[in-house]
């Protein structure tokens, strides 16, 4: 506590989930992510998740002080099992120069936007510069948001989509045939969607936490995106596929290597995951070279506070430009220590 305190010079902006839906801008999010990862990885600025867990309630905090931008802060994910599982997301943003609270943002939709934008930044550096055959496993929100984002950075020649529910994969095919202007066909099996694909997007959680694709479905020079297994208990990619990889690109090396079920299982099976894995930062900075035409390239994501903060800042800037959001009548004081 200090007697030397002052209120923020500018009202705190609050952005609701509906505000974020109206502001969602994938190209702007991609630019923000590209800028953020075009600096060397720094665990002091971007430490891992912090957990608090009672067994009934839990909180996960993902802090970040990005090199890029004017703001820093954290996303908190807050869950309760009191009545089933209910979860809320809150991003708090502070000014780097004054430490003033600048904005409070509902993080629900930001999470999906930043995940798709980060995948697009990675895939842009991993796939060949030619029309690609794309296989999508999953048809829900993540599959849809990623397909839209990836189409902004890669050339699609055709798309095949598999979902366990026929109506869902058929609806996905109709929507993206119109949106992308290329043939999108529903596949009867995940194998049918993956075989022969240049780019495979894995965006469907396994019901029993077993891998959703098999190694033999993946071609010798394919790129595989894995976004659906982000905890030690979750599996999406089999160990024998990871053993065939020439390169694994991670949005956060420590959490991907030590905190995702895929790589934990691969290490237990004898795969040298540390030697195979490079940070997205090193790929963008060309510290680690990428052959886009030969070998299996895998992008593996567990998410990070860095992604949340820089995308939320981009949305706050856009909100101020458009007059979107609510200026709060009160804020918190900033004190001098």
ABEGO torsion letter per residue (X at the ends): XBABBBBBABBBBBBBAAAAAAABBAAAAAAAAAAAAABBBBAAABBBBBBBBAGABBBBBBBBBBABEABBEBBBBBBBAABEBBBBBBBBBBBAAAGBBABBBBAAAAAAAAAAAAAAAAAAAABBBBBBBBBBBEABAAAAAAAAAAAAABBBABBBBBBABAAAAAAAAAAAAAAAGBBBBBBABAAAAABGBABBBBABBBAAGBBABBAAABBAABBBBBAABABAABBABBAAAAAABABBBBABAAAAAAABAAAAAAAAAGBBAAAABBBAAAAAAGABBBBAABEBBBBBBAEBAAAAAAAAAAAAAAAAAAGBEBBBABBBBBBBX
